[in-house]
Amino acid sequence: MKLLVTGGAGFIGSAVVRLAIQRGHAVVNLDALTYAACLDNVAGVANSPNYAFEQADIRDRAALDRVFAAHQPDAVMHLAAESHVDRSIDGPGTFIETNITGTYNMLEAARSYWQAQGKPERFRFHHISTDEVYGSLPADPEVLFTEDTAYDPRSPYSASKASSDHLVRAWFETYGLPVVLTNCSNNYGPYHFPEKLIPVIILNALAGKPLPIYGDGSNIRDWLFVEDHADALLLVAERGTPGRSYNIGGENERSNLELVETLCDILDTLRPREDGKSYARQITFVTDRPGHDARYAIDPSRIRAELGWRPSVTVEEGLRKTVEWYLDNESWWRALQGRHGVGQRLGVKA
């Protein structure tokens, strides 16, 4: 297929681009190159004859029409979004403009192109979203998010993604645009922008800085290795049923404190502190995030039953791969540490 991937210079988008090129697809990477984007993420495939890059903003409808006309994709994988909850607390406007209005522009550009092409049956608009749209779960391990869970977003970020999900479903029901949706759990892995929990912990540990954990560290997340997620996304784009949504989870629930302690154990083995003590000594509990959801956990039985997908690594295996990657790629993360907001505590407004 020829795939139009929005946000392909970001964390998850670049994993999709790299894997799609590896599997023989043609890829058009559309990215506005905002603060969290990095073309180094796709440097390994940038010289492929199957790769093209378009710098464009999904808020710019004319630019989107031009890209569709020039490249004529078989499918859209829409990942472009503002995604950092803490930044959404400080500045929700950008999240509304990009995640809601930008998705509307993408839907209308895709619909116009699809109709002009004669409404081909194989065309897909794949919208990639988050489990955060479902809100917060109780501690009961038997209670999981399913595709039928009612939406209950708690942050400006999750509210904007919930809004975009509803738009995508409406374009399927109203206009017949062949859409598929996915909602994923927390991603981690190589090329993770250094403002999210796992890269912050790794880089702070190496720098001898405090390892900040919100509240008491009891908040639970289901962790999904980004390369597993990319595999699932391509599967849904290729074989997903139009109008269907699929939850993608790592089946790896951990509390934030458990996760950080695991990272410290891995670092203790791979890059011991000079004083011989554990990195866990650097753990520091900080004021909790406003509206911090207690628990996310996904039931991935639909994608497993219908498409045969399961994650390939445990969280411990994936975290070790991630730490090794950061240790081996210092030049990548050093270049990003001067970008706005990196290394600062954001999202403290209440």
Number of C-alpha atoms within 10 A of each C-alpha: 15 18 24 27 26 28 30 32 30 28 22 26 26 29 23 29 32 21 16 23 18 13 10 11 15 21 27 24 24 25 24 17 17 12 14 20 20 21 15 14 23 21 13 10 19 18 10 13 10 16 20 16 16 17 15 20 20 27 19 13 17 13 16 21 17 13 19 18 13 9 14 16 22 17 23 24 25 23 24 26 24 22 18 17 21 21 20 21 21 14 15 17 13 16 25 22 17 21 27 23 20 21 26 20 19 23 23 17 21 22 20 15 17 23 11 11 11 8 15 12 11 12 21 27 26 27 25 23 23 21 27 27 23 22 21 22 16 13 14 8 10 8 13 16 22 20 20 8 11 11 18 14 20 17 21 21 28 26 22 26 29 22 19 24 23 12 17 23 21 15 18 19 13 8 10 14 26 25 26 24 27 23 23 24 26 21 22 24 24 22 24 22 23 21 21 17 18 22 21 18 26 22 21 17 22 15 9 11 14 16 22 20 20 17 16 14 19 15 20 21 23 21 25 26 27 26 23 22 26 20 18 26 24 19 15 24 24 15 14 22 17 21 20 15 24 26 23 30 30 27 20 19 22 20 17 20 20 15 22 23 18 18 22 24 17 20 22 16 10 13 15 16 15 7 6 8 10 17 27 18 12 16 18 15 15 14 11 14 17 14 11 15 18 16 22 26 30 24 19 22 18 16 21 16 10 13 16 11 19 19 21 15 17 14 22 14 11 21 22 17 16 23 22 16 14 19 16 10 13 11 10 15 17 11 10 17 15 10 11 10 13 17 15 8 12 17 17 13 10 8
